[in-house]
């Protein structure tokens, strides 16, 4: 049976890309997919041949995804909770405009989930990174903590998890006000947003993630979603002939995080070594602003899968897509996280022995030393290959399409969501 899915995206191309990968999988199984996203994402969505709708009330651009994340609680207020009613209204209007069997939304868009719930349409939340929902025994997002192994480490993880939940619950009165306005029951905890979703799909590999004491009933690992974005240009290796020098890939985040100085410091470090490097600056760095020595080749963008076939190491801020892609290409990596989920991904790379993590303030000398360790000590390559094989197996057995079909099947065939019914109180 063919279903009609509405996909809702937010923020950067790095967030949109895994959602489009999910859309392609659904389409290959005969389903109709349309995508609601920032107007700036129209080209990428239409290049993937999906019907595009722009957010109408919800914020777009920097207003939707503030670049300053120094105060995470204030960022949550501006990016998640204040615009919640606008996202909810846009999704409810779109569901009313076009028949929809289920919604697949990025997890940060709790307003989109609220709009689907108010329309009585099944909804899955997609986390293209580690879980935003706090999980028992697992370090919470943005903590950078590792898997607890001692009683002291477990206490630290529990304290960090409690702090994460408390920060979200500062906005519980605001959220419940919006839920009441949309005819929905109030919640006792913001984390119930994730539990009320029909599915919480984690777009990472269970082999890569740390282990929780238990998982919610609606929780599913569906593996990384790693199609190549349309904005990534073709690439040809800048070197030719027999290769007697190692080469590395340096890649900047797709988001605007003030990363120019960090990328320049990495380039300067590589300039002191007898290796070659390719830099993909990404959409938020101007290549003209980067000084590159002769052994470093700077490009706006290029398909990372192609480059990774040519290099021995990946150096990045630690975005989930880059980290996962490097691992399935059996490449060790150096992670210098600047924010969001990057320190958490770096912690997992480090814990698995597949690379090293440095502070984004690391000196040129420390970066150069870490690069040489990763290139000359074989255990990092071996660990990356082993973990990459496990991640690839998880990707091949992904249940994303099956899970979306299962929740869509709960909606009576042909029903158009004009009149909504309230779900049971949490």
Order of alpha helices (4+ residues) and beta strands (2+ residues): beta-alpha-beta-alpha-beta-alpha-alpha-beta-alpha-beta-alpha-alpha-alpha-beta-beta-beta-alpha-beta-beta-alpha-beta-alpha-beta-alpha-beta-alpha-alpha-alpha
